[in-house]
Amino acid sequence: MTEEIEADVTVDARGSACPGPLMDLIGKVKSVDSGTVVELLTGDEGSKNDVPEWVDEAGHEHLDTVDEGDYYSIYVQKS
């Protein structure tokens, strides 16, 4: 990642197993305004694939997935 993405809202789903992190993200994305950047923190390996797939299907934008070592930061912008 060349530049830091500034999240407007963070959803901390570390410790939740699939499909928990994705469901937490979906709930948050539904409650925010268009253009909002949501950061999902998750230790669930499956979220790396599940979240971008859902984002694409839902018409939002997957900005980045950052491996933080023991968890991932996944950035989504609501369309």
mmCIF file of the N, C-alpha and C atoms, coordinates in Angstrom:
data_MODEL
# 
_entry.id   MODEL 
# 
loop_
_atom_site.group_PDB 
_atom_site.id 
_atom_site.type_symbol 
_atom_site.label_atom_id 
_atom_site.label_alt_id 
_atom_site.label_comp_id 
_atom_site.label_asym_id 
_atom_site.label_entity_id 
_atom_site.label_seq_id 
_atom_site.pdbx_PDB_ins_code 
_atom_site.Cartn_x 
_atom_site.Cartn_y 
_atom_site.Cartn_z 
_atom_site.occupancy 
_atom_site.B_iso_or_equiv 
_atom_site.pdbx_formal_charge 
_atom_site.auth_seq_id 
_atom_site.auth_comp_id 
_atom_site.auth_asym_id 
_atom_site.auth_atom_id 
_atom_site.pdbx_PDB_model_num 
ATOM 1   N N  . MET A 1 1  ? 0.852   -1.175  0.000  1.00 0.00 ? 1  MET A N  1 
ATOM 2   C CA . MET A 1 1  ? 0.000   0.000   0.000  1.00 0.00 ? 1  MET A CA 1 
ATOM 3   C C  . MET A 1 1  ? 0.893   1.232   0.000  1.00 0.00 ? 1  MET A C  1 
ATOM 4   N N  . THR A 1 2  ? 0.660   2.130   -0.903 1.00 0.00 ? 2  THR A N  1 
ATOM 5   C CA . THR A 1 2  ? 1.516   3.298   -1.033 1.00 0.00 ? 2  THR A CA 1 
ATOM 6   C C  . THR A 1 2  ? 1.116   4.429   -0.104 1.00 0.00 ? 2  THR A C  1 
ATOM 7   N N  . GLU A 1 3  ? -0.163  4.530   0.229  1.00 0.00 ? 3  GLU A N  1 
ATOM 8   C CA . GLU A 1 3  ? -0.593  5.587   1.143  1.00 0.00 ? 3  GLU A CA 1 
ATOM 9   C C  . GLU A 1 3  ? -1.603  5.040   2.131  1.00 0.00 ? 3  GLU A C  1 
ATOM 10  N N  . GLU A 1 4  ? -1.645  5.661   3.292  1.00 0.00 ? 4  GLU A N  1 
ATOM 11  C CA . GLU A 1 4  ? -2.556  5.247   4.354  1.00 0.00 ? 4  GLU A CA 1 
ATOM 12  C C  . GLU A 1 4  ? -3.997  5.608   3.980  1.00 0.00 ? 4  GLU A C  1 
ATOM 13  N N  . ILE A 1 5  ? -4.903  4.651   4.134  1.00 0.00 ? 5  ILE A N  1 
ATOM 14  C CA . ILE A 1 5  ? -6.319  4.918   3.896  1.00 0.00 ? 5  ILE A CA 1 
ATOM 15  C C  . ILE A 1 5  ? -6.914  5.386   5.219  1.00 0.00 ? 5  ILE A C  1 
ATOM 16  N N  . GLU A 1 6  ? -7.640  6.477   5.170  1.00 0.00 ? 6  GLU A N  1 
ATOM 17  C CA . GLU A 1 6  ? -8.273  7.031   6.365  1.00 0.00 ? 6  GLU A CA 1 
ATOM 18  C C  . GLU A 1 6  ? -9.707  6.524   6.455  1.00 0.00 ? 6  GLU A C  1 
ATOM 19  N N  . ALA A 1 7  ? -9.966  5.662   7.439  1.00 0.00 ? 7  ALA A N  1 
ATOM 20  C CA . ALA A 1 7  ? -11.315 5.121   7.622  1.00 0.00 ? 7  ALA A CA 1 
ATOM 21  C C  . ALA A 1 7  ? -12.178 6.102   8.394  1.00 0.00 ? 7  ALA A C  1 
ATOM 22  N N  . ASP A 1 8  ? -13.444 6.188   8.003  1.00 0.00 ? 8  ASP A N  1 
ATOM 23  C CA . ASP A 1 8  ? -14.413 7.003   8.729  1.00 0.00 ? 8  ASP A CA 1 
ATOM 24  C C  . ASP A 1 8  ? -14.985 6.233   9.918  1.00 0.00 ? 8  ASP A C  1 
ATOM 25  N N  . VAL A 1 9  ? -15.102 4.907   9.741  1.00 0.00 ? 9  VAL A N  1 
ATOM 26  C CA . VAL A 1 9  ? -15.686 4.027   10.751 1.00 0.00 ? 9  VAL A CA 1 
ATOM 27  C C  . VAL A 1 9  ? -14.878 2.737   10.784 1.00 0.00 ? 9  VAL A C  1 
ATOM 28  N N  . THR A 1 10 ? -14.662 2.192   11.989 1.00 0.00 ? 10 THR A N  1 
ATOM 29  C CA . THR A 1 10 ? -13.968 0.916   12.122 1.00 0.00 ? 10 THR A CA 1 
ATOM 30  C C  . THR A 1 10 ? -14.883 -0.100  12.783 1.00 0.00 ? 10 THR A C  1 
ATOM 31  N N  . VAL A 1 11 ? -14.925 -1.304  12.194 1.00 0.00 ? 11 VAL A N  1 
ATOM 32  C CA . VAL A 1 11 ? -15.662 -2.429  12.762 1.00 0.00 ? 11 VAL A CA 1 
ATOM 33  C C  . VAL A 1 11 ? -14.623 -3.438  13.230 1.00 0.00 ? 11 VAL A C  1 
ATOM 34  N N  . ASP A 1 12 ? -14.541 -3.648  14.535 1.00 0.00 ? 12 ASP A N  1 
ATOM 35  C CA . ASP A 1 12 ? -13.565 -4.591  15.084 1.00 0.00 ? 12 ASP A CA 1 
ATOM 36  C C  . ASP A 1 12 ? -14.227 -5.947  15.273 1.00 0.00 ? 12 ASP A C  1 
ATOM 37  N N  . ALA A 1 13 ? -13.974 -6.854  14.323 1.00 0.00 ? 13 ALA A N  1 
ATOM 38  C CA . ALA A 1 13 ? -14.554 -8.193  14.365 1.00 0.00 ? 13 ALA A CA 1 
ATOM 39  C C  . ALA A 1 13 ? -13.485 -9.239  14.655 1.00 0.00 ? 13 ALA A C  1 
ATOM 40  N N  . ARG A 1 14 ? -12.349 -8.801  15.202 1.00 0.00 ? 14 ARG A N  1 
ATOM 41  C CA . ARG A 1 14 ? -11.304 -9.757  15.559 1.00 0.00 ? 14 ARG A CA 1 
ATOM 42  C C  . ARG A 1 14 ? -11.855 -10.682 16.633 1.00 0.00 ? 14 ARG A C  1 
ATOM 43  N N  . GLY A 1 15 ? -11.614 -11.966 16.478 1.00 0.00 ? 15 GLY A N  1 
ATOM 44  C CA . GLY A 1 15 ? -12.129 -12.946 17.421 1.00 0.00 ? 15 GLY A CA 1 
ATOM 45  C C  . GLY A 1 15 ? -13.423 -13.585 16.952 1.00 0.00 ? 15 GLY A C  1 
ATOM 46  N N  . SER A 1 16 ? -14.063 -13.014 15.945 1.00 0.00 ? 16 SER A N  1 
ATOM 47  C CA . SER A 1 16 ? -15.290 -13.588 15.383 1.00 0.00 ? 16 SER A CA 1 
ATOM 48  C C  . SER A 1 16 ? -14.939 -14.542 14.250 1.00 0.00 ? 16 SER A C  1 
ATOM 49  N N  . ALA A 1 17 ? -15.668 -15.649 14.192 1.00 0.00 ? 17 ALA A N  1 
ATOM 50  C CA . ALA A 1 17 ? -15.454 -16.617 13.120 1.00 0.00 ? 17 ALA A CA 1 
ATOM 51  C C  . ALA A 1 17 ? -16.438 -16.349 11.988 1.00 0.00 ? 17 ALA A C  1 
ATOM 52  N N  . CYS A 1 18 ? -16.111 -16.848 10.811 1.00 0.00 ? 18 CYS A N  1 
ATOM 53  C CA . CYS A 1 18 ? -16.962 -16.728 9.636  1.00 0.00 ? 18 CYS A CA 1 
ATOM 54  C C  . CYS A 1 18 ? -18.342 -17.284 9.956  1.00 0.00 ? 18 CYS A C  1 
ATOM 55  N N  . PRO A 1 19 ? -19.408 -16.627 9.595  1.00 0.00 ? 19 PRO A N  1 
ATOM 56  C CA . PRO A 1 19 ? -19.525 -15.434 8.772  1.00 0.00 ? 19 PRO A CA 1 
ATOM 57  C C  . PRO A 1 19 ? -19.628 -14.138 9.576  1.00 0.00 ? 19 PRO A C  1 
ATOM 58  N N  . GLY A 1 20 ? -19.283 -14.171 10.857 1.00 0.00 ? 20 GLY A N  1 
ATOM 59  C CA . GLY A 1 20 ? -19.425 -13.019 11.742 1.00 0.00 ? 20 GLY A CA 1 
ATOM 60  C C  . GLY A 1 20 ? -18.845 -11.719 11.223 1.00 0.00 ? 20 GLY A C  1 
ATOM 61  N N  . PRO A 1 21 ? -17.552 -11.690 10.823 1.00 0.00 ? 21 PRO A N  1 
ATOM 62  C CA . PRO A 1 21 ? -16.973 -10.431 10.345 1.00 0.00 ? 21 PRO A CA 1 
ATOM 63  C C  . PRO A 1 21 ? -17.717 -9.840  9.148  1.00 0.00 ? 21 PRO A C  1 
ATOM 64  N N  . LEU A 1 22 ? -18.090 -10.686 8.202  1.00 0.00 ? 22 LEU A N  1 
ATOM 65  C CA . LEU A 1 22 ? -18.814 -10.200 7.028  1.00 0.00 ? 22 LEU A CA 1 
ATOM 66  C C  . LEU A 1 22 ? -20.177 -9.658  7.427  1.00 0.00 ? 22 LEU A C  1 
ATOM 67  N N  . MET A 1 23 ? -20.876 -10.342 8.313  1.00 0.00 ? 23 MET A N  1 
ATOM 68  C CA . MET A 1 23 ? -22.197 -9.885  8.755  1.00 0.00 ? 23 MET A CA 1 
ATOM 69  C C  . MET A 1 23 ? -22.083 -8.562  9.508  1.00 0.00 ? 23 MET A C  1 
ATOM 70  N N  . ASP A 1 24 ? -21.045 -8.411  10.332 1.00 0.00 ? 24 ASP A N  1 
ATOM 71  C CA . ASP A 1 24 ? -20.813 -7.145  11.035 1.00 0.00 ? 24 ASP A CA 1 
ATOM 72  C C  . ASP A 1 24 ? -20.570 -6.013  10.037 1.00 0.00 ? 24 ASP A C  1 
ATOM 73  N N  . LEU A 1 25 ? -19.776 -6.304  9.002  1.00 0.00 ? 25 LEU A N  1 
ATOM 74  C CA . LEU A 1 25 ? -19.488 -5.302  7.978  1.00 0.00 ? 25 LEU A CA 1 
ATOM 75  C C  . LEU A 1 25 ? -20.756 -4.911  7.224  1.00 0.00 ? 25 LEU A C  1 
ATOM 76  N N  . ILE A 1 26 ? -21.539 -5.882  6.823  1.00 0.00 ? 26 ILE A N  1 
ATOM 77  C CA . ILE A 1 26 ? -22.772 -5.609  6.082  1.00 0.00 ? 26 ILE A CA 1 
ATOM 78  C C  . ILE A 1 26 ? -23.691 -4.710  6.915  1.00 0.00 ? 26 ILE A C  1 
ATOM 79  N N  . GLY A 1 27 ? -23.839 -5.025  8.190  1.00 0.00 ? 27 GLY A N  1 
ATOM 80  C CA . GLY A 1 27 ? -24.680 -4.219  9.060  1.00 0.00 ? 27 GLY A CA 1 
ATOM 81  C C  . GLY A 1 27 ? -24.202 -2.779  9.146  1.00 0.00 ? 27 GLY A C  1 
ATOM 82  N N  . LYS A 1 28 ? -22.890 -2.593  9.248  1.00 0.00 ? 28 LYS A N  1 
ATOM 83  C CA . LYS A 1 28 ? -22.342 -1.241  9.353  1.00 0.00 ? 28 LYS A CA 1 
ATOM 84  C C  . LYS A 1 28 ? -22.489 -0.495  8.038  1.00 0.00 ? 28 LYS A C  1 
ATOM 85  N N  . VAL A 1 29 ? -22.189 -1.143  6.917  1.00 0.00 ? 29 VAL A N  1 
ATOM 86  C CA . VAL A 1 29 ? -22.291 -0.487  5.612  1.00 0.00 ? 29 VAL A CA 1 
ATOM 87  C C  . VAL A 1 29 ? -23.726 -0.022  5.365  1.00 0.00 ? 29 VAL A C  1 
ATOM 88  N N  . LYS A 1 30 ? -24.711 -0.812  5.781  1.00 0.00 ? 30 LYS A N  1 
ATOM 89  C CA . LYS A 1 30 ? -26.110 -0.424  5.594  1.00 0.00 ? 30 LYS A CA 1 
ATOM 90  C C  . LYS A 1 30 ? -26.463 0.827   6.387  1.00 0.00 ? 30 LYS A C  1 
ATOM 91  N N  . SER A 1 31 ? -25.743 1.089   7.478  1.00 0.00 ? 31 SER A N  1 
ATOM 92  C CA . SER A 1 31 ? -26.117 2.193   8.371  1.00 0.00 ? 31 SER A CA 1 
ATOM 93  C C  . SER A 1 31 ? -25.374 3.503   8.106  1.00 0.00 ? 31 SER A C  1 
ATOM 94  N N  . VAL A 1 32 ? -24.428 3.490   7.163  1.00 0.00 ? 32 VAL A N  1 
ATOM 95  C CA . VAL A 1 32 ? -23.639 4.699   6.912  1.00 0.00 ? 32 VAL A CA 1 
ATOM 96  C C  . VAL A 1 32 ? -24.027 5.331   5.575  1.00 0.00 ? 32 VAL A C  1 
ATOM 97  N N  . ASP A 1 33 ? -23.603 6.572   5.382  1.00 0.00 ? 33 ASP A N  1 
ATOM 98  C CA . ASP A 1 33 ? -23.898 7.310   4.155  1.00 0.00 ? 33 ASP A CA 1 
ATOM 99  C C  . ASP A 1 33 ? -22.974 6.885   3.018  1.00 0.00 ? 33 ASP A C  1 
ATOM 100 N N  . SER A 1 34 ? -23.405 7.132   1.789  1.00 0.00 ? 34 SER A N  1 
ATOM 101 C CA . SER A 1 34 ? -22.572 6.876   0.613  1.00 0.00 ? 34 SER A CA 1 
ATOM 102 C C  . SER A 1 34 ? -21.269 7.659   0.732  1.00 0.00 ? 34 SER A C  1 
ATOM 103 N N  . GLY A 1 35 ? -20.185 7.043   0.294  1.00 0.00 ? 35 GLY A N  1 
ATOM 104 C CA . GLY A 1 35 ? -18.874 7.682   0.346  1.00 0.00 ? 35 GLY A CA 1 
ATOM 105 C C  . GLY A 1 35 ? -18.100 7.378   1.617  1.00 0.00 ? 35 GLY A C  1 
ATOM 106 N N  . THR A 1 36 ? -18.764 6.793   2.617  1.00 0.00 ? 36 THR A N  1 
ATOM 107 C CA . THR A 1 36 ? -18.112 6.470   3.882  1.00 0.00 ? 36 THR A CA 1 
ATOM 108 C C  . THR A 1 36 ? -17.142 5.315   3.697  1.00 0.00 ? 36 THR A C  1 
ATOM 109 N N  . VAL A 1 37 ? -15.939 5.455   4.265  1.00 0.00 ? 37 VAL A N  1 
ATOM 110 C CA . VAL A 1 37 ? -14.943 4.386   4.235  1.00 0.00 ? 37 VAL A CA 1 
ATOM 111 C C  . VAL A 1 37 ? -15.029 3.615   5.543  1.00 0.00 ? 37 VAL A C  1 
ATOM 112 N N  . VAL A 1 38 ? -15.297 2.314   5.439  1.00 0.00 ? 38 VAL A N  1 
ATOM 113 C CA . VAL A 1 38 ? -15.413 1.435   6.597  1.00 0.00 ? 38 VAL A CA 1 
ATOM 114 C C  . VAL A 1 38 ? -14.195 0.513   6.623  1.00 0.00 ? 38 VAL A C  1 
ATOM 115 N N  . GLU A 1 39 ? -13.560 0.436   7.778  1.00 0.00 ? 39 GLU A N  1 
ATOM 116 C CA . GLU A 1 39 ? -12.430 -0.475  7.972  1.00 0.00 ? 39 GLU A CA 1 
ATOM 117 C C  . GLU A 1 39 ? -12.923 -1.657  8.792  1.00 0.00 ? 39 GLU A C  1 
ATOM 118 N N  . LEU A 1 40 ? -12.720 -2.864  8.282  1.00 0.00 ? 40 LEU A N  1 
ATOM 119 C CA . LEU A 1 40 ? -13.055 -4.086  9.005  1.00 0.00 ? 40 LEU A CA 1 
ATOM 120 C C  . LEU A 1 40 ? -11.768 -4.704  9.530  1.00 0.00 ? 40 LEU A C  1 
ATOM 121 N N  . LEU A 1 41 ? -11.705 -4.899  10.840 1.00 0.00 ? 41 LEU A N  1 
ATOM 122 C CA . LEU A 1 41 ? -10.577 -5.603  11.445 1.00 0.00 ? 41 LEU A CA 1 
ATOM 123 C C  . LEU A 1 41 ? -11.024 -7.036  11.691 1.00 0.00 ? 41 LEU A C  1 
ATOM 124 N N  . THR A 1 42 ? -10.302 -7.995  11.110 1.00 0.00 ? 42 THR A N  1 
ATOM 125 C CA . THR A 1 42 ? -10.702 -9.392  11.238 1.00 0.00 ? 42 THR A CA 1 
ATOM 126 C C  . THR A 1 42 ? -9.488  -10.314 11.257 1.00 0.00 ? 42 THR A C  1 
ATOM 127 N N  . GLY A 1 43 ? -9.569  -11.318 12.091 1.00 0.00 ? 43 GLY A N  1 
ATOM 128 C CA . GLY A 1 43 ? -8.538  -12.355 12.130 1.00 0.00 ? 43 GLY A CA 1 
ATOM 129 C C  . GLY A 1 43 ? -8.953  -13.574 11.327 1.00 0.00 ? 43 GLY A C  1 
ATOM 130 N N  . ASP A 1 44 ? -10.154 -13.534 10.762 1.00 0.00 ? 44 ASP A N  1 
ATOM 131 C CA . ASP A 1 44 ? -10.690 -14.656 9.998  1.00 0.00 ? 44 ASP A CA 1 
ATOM 132 C C  . ASP A 1 44 ? -10.082 -14.686 8.607  1.00 0.00 ? 44 ASP A C  1 
ATOM 133 N N  . GLU A 1 45 ? -9.358  -15.734 8.310  1.00 0.00 ? 45 GLU A N  1 
ATOM 134 C CA . GLU A 1 45 ? -8.672  -15.891 7.024  1.00 0.00 ? 45 GLU A CA 1 
ATOM 135 C C  . GLU A 1 45 ? -9.636  -15.815 5.842  1.00 0.00 ? 45 GLU A C  1 
ATOM 136 N N  . GLY A 1 46 ? -10.840 -16.363 5.998  1.00 0.00 ? 46 GLY A N  1 
ATOM 137 C CA . GLY A 1 46 ? -11.817 -16.385 4.914  1.00 0.00 ? 46 GLY A CA 1 
ATOM 138 C C  . GLY A 1 46 ? -12.305 -15.007 4.513  1.00 0.00 ? 46 GLY A C  1 
ATOM 139 N N  . SER A 1 47 ? -12.204 -14.044 5.426  1.00 0.00 ? 47 SER A N  1 
ATOM 140 C CA . SER A 1 47 ? -12.680 -12.689 5.130  1.00 0.00 ? 47 SER A CA 1 
ATOM 141 C C  . SER A 1 47 ? -11.905 -12.046 3.986  1.00 0.00 ? 47 SER A C  1 
ATOM 142 N N  . LYS A 1 48 ? -10.649 -12.447 3.791  1.00 0.00 ? 48 LYS A N  1 
ATOM 143 C CA . LYS A 1 48 ? -9.841  -11.883 2.699  1.00 0.00 ? 48 LYS A CA 1 
ATOM 144 C C  . LYS A 1 48 ? -10.516 -12.088 1.353  1.00 0.00 ? 48 LYS A C  1 
ATOM 145 N N  . ASN A 1 49 ? -11.220 -13.207 1.205  1.00 0.00 ? 49 ASN A N  1 
ATOM 146 C CA . ASN A 1 49 ? -11.916 -13.504 -0.052 1.00 0.00 ? 49 ASN A CA 1 
ATOM 147 C C  . ASN A 1 49 ? -13.396 -13.140 0.009  1.00 0.00 ? 49 ASN A C  1 
ATOM 148 N N  . ASP A 1 50 ? -14.032 -13.434 1.148  1.00 0.00 ? 50 ASP A N  1 
ATOM 149 C CA . ASP A 1 50 ? -15.480 -13.220 1.282  1.00 0.00 ? 50 ASP A CA 1 
ATOM 150 C C  . ASP A 1 50 ? -15.866 -11.751 1.170  1.00 0.00 ? 50 ASP A C  1 
ATOM 151 N N  . VAL A 1 51 ? -15.105 -10.885 1.827  1.00 0.00 ? 51 VAL A N  1 
ATOM 152 C CA . VAL A 1 51 ? -15.461 -9.462  1.839  1.00 0.00 ? 51 VAL A CA 1 
ATOM 153 C C  . VAL A 1 51 ? -15.366 -8.849  0.437  1.00 0.00 ? 51 VAL A C  1 
ATOM 154 N N  . PRO A 1 52 ? -14.241 -9.005  -0.286 1.00 0.00 ? 52 PRO A N  1 
ATOM 155 C CA . PRO A 1 52 ? -14.192 -8.434  -1.641 1.00 0.00 ? 52 PRO A CA 1 
ATOM 156 C C  . PRO A 1 52 ? -15.284 -8.981  -2.565 1.00 0.00 ? 52 PRO A C  1 
ATOM 157 N N  . GLU A 1 53 ? -15.632 -10.267 -2.425 1.00 0.00 ? 53 GLU A N  1 
ATOM 158 C CA . GLU A 1 53 ? -16.701 -10.846 -3.244 1.00 0.00 ? 53 GLU A CA 1 
ATOM 159 C C  . GLU A 1 53 ? -18.032 -10.169 -2.947 1.00 0.00 ? 53 GLU A C  1 
ATOM 160 N N  . TRP A 1 54 ? -18.348 -9.989  -1.634 1.00 0.00 ? 54 TRP A N  1 
ATOM 161 C CA . TRP A 1 54 ? -19.604 -9.330  -1.266 1.00 0.00 ? 54 TRP A CA 1 
ATOM 162 C C  . TRP A 1 54 ? -19.613 -7.877  -1.735 1.00 0.00 ? 54 TRP A C  1 
ATOM 163 N N  . VAL A 1 55 ? -18.498 -7.184  -1.532 1.00 0.00 ? 55 VAL A N  1 
ATOM 164 C CA . VAL A 1 55 ? -18.405 -5.775  -1.925 1.00 0.00 ? 55 VAL A CA 1 
ATOM 165 C C  . VAL A 1 55 ? -18.691 -5.623  -3.417 1.00 0.00 ? 55 VAL A C  1 
ATOM 166 N N  . ASP A 1 56 ? -18.115 -6.504  -4.224 1.00 0.00 ? 56 ASP A N  1 
ATOM 167 C CA . ASP A 1 56 ? -18.319 -6.456  -5.671 1.00 0.00 ? 56 ASP A CA 1 
ATOM 168 C C  . ASP A 1 56 ? -19.796 -6.705  -6.021 1.00 0.00 ? 56 ASP A C  1 
ATOM 169 N N  . GLU A 1 57 ? -20.383 -7.723  -5.396 1.00 0.00 ? 57 GLU A N  1 
ATOM 170 C CA . GLU A 1 57 ? -21.789 -8.053  -5.658 1.00 0.00 ? 57 GLU A CA 1 
ATOM 171 C C  . GLU A 1 57 ? -22.722 -6.930  -5.212 1.00 0.00 ? 57 GLU A C  1 
ATOM 172 N N  . ALA A 1 58 ? -22.376 -6.268  -4.102 1.00 0.00 ? 58 ALA A N  1 
ATOM 173 C CA . ALA A 1 58 ? -23.237 -5.227  -3.538 1.00 0.00 ? 58 ALA A CA 1 
ATOM 174 C C  . ALA A 1 58 ? -23.031 -3.866  -4.209 1.00 0.00 ? 58 ALA A C  1 
ATOM 175 N N  . GLY A 1 59 ? -21.989 -3.758  -5.042 1.00 0.00 ? 59 GLY A N  1 
ATOM 176 C CA . GLY A 1 59 ? -21.762 -2.523  -5.779 1.00 0.00 ? 59 GLY A CA 1 
ATOM 177 C C  . GLY A 1 59 ? -20.962 -1.466  -5.033 1.00 0.00 ? 59 GLY A C  1 
ATOM 178 N N  . HIS A 1 60 ? -20.273 -1.877  -3.978 1.00 0.00 ? 60 HIS A N  1 
ATOM 179 C CA . HIS A 1 60 ? -19.421 -0.949  -3.239 1.00 0.00 ? 60 HIS A CA 1 
ATOM 180 C C  . HIS A 1 60 ? -17.989 -1.084  -3.766 1.00 0.00 ? 60 HIS A C  1 
ATOM 181 N N  . GLU A 1 61 ? -17.039 -0.391  -3.137 1.00 0.00 ? 61 GLU A N  1 
ATOM 182 C CA . GLU A 1 61 ? -15.663 -0.439  -3.618 1.00 0.00 ? 61 GLU A CA 1 
ATOM 183 C C  . GLU A 1 61 ? -14.736 -1.008  -2.552 1.00 0.00 ? 61 GLU A C  1 
ATOM 184 N N  . HIS A 1 62 ? -13.998 -2.057  -2.930 1.00 0.00 ? 62 HIS A N  1 
ATOM 185 C CA . HIS A 1 62 ? -12.960 -2.623  -2.063 1.00 0.00 ? 62 HIS A CA 1 
ATOM 186 C C  . HIS A 1 62 ? -11.697 -1.804  -2.293 1.00 0.00 ? 62 HIS A C  1 
ATOM 187 N N  . LEU A 1 63 ? -11.277 -1.064  -1.278 1.00 0.00 ? 63 LEU A N  1 
ATOM 188 C CA . LEU A 1 63 ? -10.130 -0.177  -1.436 1.00 0.00 ? 63 LEU A CA 1 
ATOM 189 C C  . LEU A 1 63 ? -8.805  -0.892  -1.220 1.00 0.00 ? 63 LEU A C  1 
ATOM 190 N N  . ASP A 1 64 ? -8.748  -1.769  -0.206 1.00 0.00 ? 64 ASP A N  1 
ATOM 191 C CA . ASP A 1 64 ? -7.494  -2.461  0.084  1.00 0.00 ? 64 ASP A CA 1 
ATOM 192 C C  . ASP A 1 64 ? -7.712  -3.500  1.172  1.00 0.00 ? 64 ASP A C  1 
ATOM 193 N N  . THR A 1 65 ? -6.836  -4.512  1.193  1.00 0.00 ? 65 THR A N  1 
ATOM 194 C CA . THR A 1 65 ? -6.744  -5.460  2.297  1.00 0.00 ? 65 THR A CA 1 
ATOM 195 C C  . THR A 1 65 ? -5.299  -5.430  2.751  1.00 0.00 ? 65 THR A C  1 
ATOM 196 N N  . VAL A 1 66 ? -5.095  -5.126  4.026  1.00 0.00 ? 66 VAL A N  1 
ATOM 197 C CA . VAL A 1 66 ? -3.744  -5.002  4.580  1.00 0.00 ? 66 VAL A CA 1 
ATOM 198 C C  . VAL A 1 66 ? -3.536  -6.094  5.614  1.00 0.00 ? 66 VAL A C  1 
ATOM 199 N N  . ASP A 1 67 ? -2.473  -6.891  5.428  1.00 0.00 ? 67 ASP A N  1 
ATOM 200 C CA . ASP A 1 67 ? -2.110  -7.923  6.393  1.00 0.00 ? 67 ASP A CA 1 
ATOM 201 C C  . ASP A 1 67 ? -1.346  -7.251  7.526  1.00 0.00 ? 67 ASP A C  1 
ATOM 202 N N  . GLU A 1 68 ? -1.958  -7.209  8.704  1.00 0.00 ? 68 GLU A N  1 
ATOM 203 C CA . GLU A 1 68 ? -1.352  -6.549  9.862  1.00 0.00 ? 68 GLU A CA 1 
ATOM 204 C C  . GLU A 1 68 ? -0.574  -7.528  10.735 1.00 0.00 ? 68 GLU A C  1 
ATOM 205 N N  . GLY A 1 69 ? -0.421  -8.759  10.264 1.00 0.00 ? 69 GLY A N  1 
ATOM 206 C CA . GLY A 1 69 ? 0.308   -9.770  11.023 1.00 0.00 ? 69 GLY A CA 1 
ATOM 207 C C  . GLY A 1 69 ? -0.638  -10.799 11.606 1.00 0.00 ? 69 GLY A C  1 
ATOM 208 N N  . ASP A 1 70 ? -1.331  -10.441 12.683 1.00 0.00 ? 70 ASP A N  1 
ATOM 209 C CA . ASP A 1 70 ? -2.258  -11.379 13.309 1.00 0.00 ? 70 ASP A CA 1 
ATOM 210 C C  . ASP A 1 70 ? -3.721  -11.071 12.980 1.00 0.00 ? 70 ASP A C  1 
ATOM 211 N N  . TYR A 1 71 ? -3.949  -10.088 12.125 1.00 0.00 ? 71 TYR A N  1 
ATOM 212 C CA . TYR A 1 71 ? -5.290  -9.775  11.648 1.00 0.00 ? 71 TYR A CA 1 
ATOM 213 C C  . TYR A 1 71 ? -5.185  -8.992  10.341 1.00 0.00 ? 71 TYR A C  1 
ATOM 214 N N  . TYR A 1 72 ? -6.333  -8.773  9.698  1.00 0.00 ? 72 TYR A N  1 
ATOM 215 C CA . TYR A 1 72 ? -6.389  -8.018  8.445  1.00 0.00 ? 72 TYR A CA 1 
ATOM 216 C C  . TYR A 1 72 ? -7.204  -6.748  8.647  1.00 0.00 ? 72 TYR A C  1 
ATOM 217 N N  . SER A 1 73 ? -6.809  -5.694  7.969  1.00 0.00 ? 73 SER A N  1 
ATOM 218 C CA . SER A 1 73 ? -7.599  -4.473  7.859  1.00 0.00 ? 73 SER A CA 1 
ATOM 219 C C  . SER A 1 73 ? -8.133  -4.442  6.429  1.00 0.00 ? 73 SER A C  1 
ATOM 220 N N  . ILE A 1 74 ? -9.450  -4.500  6.308  1.00 0.00 ? 74 ILE A N  1 
ATOM 221 C CA . ILE A 1 74 ? -10.080 -4.497  4.987  1.00 0.00 ? 74 ILE A CA 1 
ATOM 222 C C  . ILE A 1 74 ? -10.881 -3.210  4.866  1.00 0.00 ? 74 ILE A C  1 
ATOM 223 N N  . TYR A 1 75 ? -10.581 -2.440  3.826  1.00 0.00 ? 75 TYR A N  1 
ATOM 224 C CA . TYR A 1 75 ? -11.185 -1.125  3.636  1.00 0.00 ? 75 TYR A CA 1 
ATOM 225 C C  . TYR A 1 75 ? -12.215 -1.172  2.519  1.00 0.00 ? 75 TYR A C  1 
ATOM 226 N N  . VAL A 1 76 ? -13.422 -0.674  2.832  1.00 0.00 ? 76 VAL A N  1 
ATOM 227 C CA . VAL A 1 76 ? -14.546 -0.684  1.900  1.00 0.00 ? 76 VAL A CA 1 
ATOM 228 C C  . VAL A 1 76 ? -15.133 0.716   1.865  1.00 0.00 ? 76 VAL A C  1 
ATOM 229 N N  . GLN A 1 77 ? -15.440 1.202   0.656  1.00 0.00 ? 77 GLN A N  1 
ATOM 230 C CA . GLN A 1 77 ? -16.130 2.483   0.531  1.00 0.00 ? 77 GLN A CA 1 
ATOM 231 C C  . GLN A 1 77 ? -17.539 2.218   0.028  1.00 0.00 ? 77 GLN A C  1 
ATOM 232 N N  . LYS A 1 78 ? -18.523 2.724   0.766  1.00 0.00 ? 78 LYS A N  1 
ATOM 233 C CA . LYS A 1 78 ? -19.913 2.535   0.366  1.00 0.00 ? 78 LYS A CA 1 
ATOM 234 C C  . LYS A 1 78 ? -20.209 3.405   -0.847 1.00 0.00 ? 78 LYS A C  1 
ATOM 235 N N  . SER A 1 79 ? -20.881 2.801   -1.842 1.00 0.00 ? 79 SER A N  1 
ATOM 236 C CA . SER A 1 79 ? -21.215 3.570   -3.051 1.00 0.00 ? 79 SER A CA 1 
ATOM 237 C C  . SER A 1 79 ? -22.534 4.273   -2.890 1.00 0.00 ? 79 SER A C  1 
# 
